Amino acid sequence: MPRSSRSPSAKGGQVTLATVARRAGVSPQTVSNAINSPDMLRPETLERVSRVIEEMGYRPSRAAQTLRTRSSRLIGYGVQPVPASSPVLDRFLHALSQAADDAGYRILLFACPPGLPTLEGYEELLDQHEVDGFVLSGTERDDPRQAWLAKRGVPFVGFGRMWSGRKIGDWVDVDGASGTDAAVEHLVARGHREIAFLGWERGSSGAGDDRAEGWQRAMRRHGLPTRGRRGQTVNDIDAARAAVKPLLDAGATAVVTASDMLALGCYQALRERGATPGRDVAVVGFDDSPTAEILFPALASVAQPLEDVGRECVRLLLARIAAPDAAPERLLLEPSLVVRDSVRPPDGGDAAAGDLPK
């Protein structure tokens, strides 16, 4: 939008697109659409904005108008340095790129600093008018990006919920609680009762807490105790190996984990004890990373429908670009449990193979 465009008001001040938006009670993007793409707005919205533009004497500069009406057909996506990347995000990016390409768009990657999400990179791209919108991933409770982009009328969609509970923007997410619930259901059906959960530290991740909630929900539904059966750690193999030991000492016959990385730590801890994953203690991962299938024994894991996530993110973003004032849309997609040899019954019987949707 032509954020730098200004016109002198009748009182000698400067009228900007933002002041027009505030007076009309709409977003700056809606004012921009009223000027550049009026057919995108509802008639009553266009009439209200046009009236305020006329009353305030706002006149956008021709150069700014040209910049905004020339769509770049680029979608911005911030990526963190390689050490923070994961097979899940790599697969999601591939699915996102394919979906964007099918819609005639391209994904423009830019670097983001490691750690919690920041605005670094987003401001620069907007200043250069290089993207039509953004796809966000790695959303967290204190994520500043959604509110910042929404305030500026910039289209965006999140791969991940607004964990703070605020109703901002469109998002697509995977129901992690449903995935761990399905894992417990499968283990209970195979005779397990001492089912532990190894996840991330409470409150450190909305997705992590969601996955823990699914395990707890299923355990309570079956009347199984959860006290002393939940371990927490960072997403690291060595840390997971240490964190799972108290759960194994307490007699767990199965461990559901919040990630395949944590499941690998369980494998190492079991082998240090001379035990075999699957035969002695069942282990379930989450994300169904490429490693899961080639481990020995092959790791059962909850798979996310990343191709569907990529397609829906592009669909929602393009819909938001076309209709900035439409009601937000949120989609929660179902994962599936991929059953492999790491989930044998407590008596060591044979495990079934194949996919088991919830």
C-alpha positions, 0 to 999 in steps of 0.5 A: 500500500502507498504508506508514504503517500500524503496530501495536505488537509484543509487545516494545513496538516498531512492526510495519510492513507493510515489516517483515512483508514482510521477515520473510515474504521477499516484497514490501510489495505482496504483504503488501498483497494478502494483506490487501486482495486475497487471491485474487490470491496463490498459496495457499502465498504467502498462507498464509506471509504470513498466518502472519507477520502473525499472529505479528507482530500486524500490524494495518493501519489501516482508513483505509490499507486503504481507500486501497489497495483503492480503485483509481484506475485511473490509470497514471503517466507522467513527461514531460520539458519540450518541448525534450527531447521527440521525435516518437517519444515523442509517438507512443508516448504516443498509443499508450499512452493508447489502449491504457490507454483500451481497458483502462479506465485513464487516463494521468496525466502529470506533469513530470520534470526534463530530463536523466538520469531521477530519482525526482522526481515519482514519490515525490509521486504515491506519497505521494498514492496517486494511481496504480496503477502507472507506465510508464517511458521513456528508461531508461538505465544509471544509471536509479534508478527501476526498483530504487526502485519494485521495492523498494517493491512498486510495479508498473511497466513500462519502454519500454526495457531495463535497460541495466545488465544487472540483472534488474529489472521488466518491459519492452518494447523495440524491437530497434535492432540488428536495425533497423540490421542490416537497413539495412546488408543493404539497402545491401549488396544495392544495391551499397554497400561503404563504409557508415559509421555516425553515432551517439551517443557510445559509452556515453552511451545503451544504445539508441544503442550497440545501434543501433551494434552492429547496423551493426557486426554486419552489416558484419562478416558481409559482411567489410566494414571498420568501422575509421574508419567510425563517427562519434559526436556528440550528437543535434543537426543542426548537430553531426551535420553536422560529425561526418559530414564525416570519414566523407564525406571517407573515401569513404563511399557510404552513412551509417546513422544512429542517428536521423532528427535525425542523418540531417538533419545528413547531408543538410545536410553533403552539400548544402554539398558540392553533393551530393544525398542518395540520388543521391550518398550514401545516407542511412538514419535511425532512428525514421521521424519525420513529417519523414522522408517529407516531406524531399526526397529522402524519407528511408529510416528504421527504423520502430519499432512504437510501437502494439505497444509501447504495447499491450504496456506496458499489458498487462504493467503490468496483469498485474503489478498482478494478479500482483505475484509473477509472473516478469518478462516482457521483450519485444523487438519487431522494427522495419522498414526503410521504403525511400525515395529516400535509398537509391539504389545507388552508381551512381545507379540508381532506388531501390525504394519501400515497406516492407522488413521485416527 
